[in-house]
Amino acid sequence: MLAAANAFLSSLTPAQQKKAVFSFDDRERENWHFVPRSRQGLPLKEMSPAQKDLAIALLRTGLSARGAAKAEAIIALEDVLRELEGGALRRDPGLYYLTIFGGPVTDAPWGWRFEGHHLSFNFTLPDSDHIHFAPSFMGSNPAEVPHGPKKGLRILQDEDDLARDLVKSLDPAQRKIAVFSNRAPYDIITGNDREVSPLSPAGLPVAQMTADQRAQLIALLKVYIDRWRPDISTETFAEIEQAGIDHITFAWAGGFERGESNYYRIQGPTFLIEFDNTQNNANHIHTTFRDFKNDFGRDALREHYERDHRHP
């Protein structure tokens, strides 16, 4: 990741570097979003083909092969949206921005963000041994492409189908705990908040699930975690296990069938996952992964600064 970031930076002109690089302590580092809008950083459309390849190479250092494929498919959906919306200029696969914060070096914290419509990846490296990846966002509009060459494509199919299978497997007593509303919220509840806390009601604990339901929940959880490269996903799942699988909860709102608006969250002592599919007649998915303590590497950075006496 360090090598890929430096390779990208070394390819830029001074004017491009001015756009792409911010200090690590700049508040822009936590100014994340997932809607189509102008962003700080260097957009793909202002890069040469070689620079764009280096930007995507850096993105792939944080993601698994499956995660990278999903991200690149989400970018390509901008062309589909432009067609569906009659040529809307804001739908542009070139409007994904790469921004570097600090270094990148081995002896000081640094980070980077890759962001555009329905994608936000925020990587923080407080030292040479740790990578923090939250907040992270993936969305898909349309959730299922209605027509054209990509008709039937569902980029976030597993996130959608596995959760529906789980909620439909619950017995009436379990559903009473898990389902907190027959109407789904309009969007993910935490939005683009810079910090998040556990949401209430928490829902049905894994401890109250059958063995098959527990396996379904873990499979769904891994769909999200496996977006990142294997060493990151393995370490993340180990931390979740250490905090206690039985303490993870599953909550649902909305309908149970495809085409009906729905929302769910998976929440543990250390993390929160949200999924929402309500907009555009329930054909527009938002998903997010949040780390209660280490969004933007907060706790790790605090420990780093206290250990090295660099900050009060």
Residue, then its C-alpha position, 0 to 999 in steps of 0.5 A: m500500500l505504501a509503495a502503491a501510494n508513492a508510485f501514484l504520487s510520483s506520477l503526478t505533476p506539481a499541480q495534480q499533487k496540490k489537488a491530491v495531497f492534504s496534511f494528515d491532520d486536515r479536517e478534510r480527512e474525515n469529510w466523507h460522503f457517498v452522494p454525487r458531488s464535488r470532492q477534494g482530491l484528484p478525480l480519475k477524469e483529470m488523470s492520464p491513463a497511466q496515472k489512473d492505472l496507478a490509482i486503481a492499483l492503490l485501491r486494490t491494495g486495500l480490497s480483495a479481488r471480489g471487493a475490487a470487482k464490486a467497486e469497479a462495477i459500481i463505478a461503471l454503473e454511472d454510465v447506466l445511470r446517465e442513460l437512465e437519466g437522459g444524459a445527466l452530466r453528474r453521472d460520470p465514472g471519472l468523478y471518483y477522487l483519490t486523496i492522500f493524507g500525510g506521508p506516505v511514510t513508515d514512521a508517521p501516520w498517513g492515510w488515503r481516501f478513494e471516493g465518489h458516488h456510492l463508494s467511500f473507502n477511508f484507509t488510515l495507517p497509524d504506524s507501519d503495522h496496522i491498517h484501519f478501513a472504516p468508515s466504508f461505504m458501497g451502494s448500488n443504483p440501480a440495485e438491479v439493472p432493469h434493461g440494456p446490456k447489463k440487464g439483471l446485474r445485481i452488484l450487491q446481491d449477496e448483501d441483499d439475498l442472504a439477509r432476506d433468507l435469514v429474516k425469513s428463517l426466524d420463528p415468530a418469537q425471534r421476529k418479534i425481537a428482530v423486526f423493529s418496524n414494518r417500515a424501513p427508514y429512508d436511508i442508513i441511519t448513521g448517514n455520513d456521520r463522522e462518529v457513530s454509537p450503537l443503535s437501538p433497538a439492537g435486535l436479535p442476538v446470535a445467542q438466541m439463533t439456531a445453529d443454522q441461523r448463526a451460520q447464516l449470520i456469519a456468512l452475511l457478516k463475511v460478505y462485508i468483511d471480505r470486501w477487504r484484502p485477506d489479511i485485513s478481513t482475517e484480522t477484523f473477523a478475529e477481533i469480532e470473534q474476540a469481542g464475542i459472536d454471541h453478542i452480535t445482533f440482527a435487526w430488520a425493518g420493512g418488507f420481507e420480499r424482493g421489491e419491498s423496501n427494507y433495512y437491516r443492521i448487524q451490530g456487535p460490540t465493536f462494529l456496525i453494518e447497515f443496509d438500506n434499500t428503499q429509494n427508487n422503488a426499492n431498487h437503490i441499495h446503501t451499505t456501510f461498515r463502521d468501527f465504533k472505536n477506530d473509524f478513521g483510526r481514532d483509538a489507534l492514533r490516540e495510542h500512537y500519539e500517547r506512546d510517542h509523546r508527539h501530541p498532548 
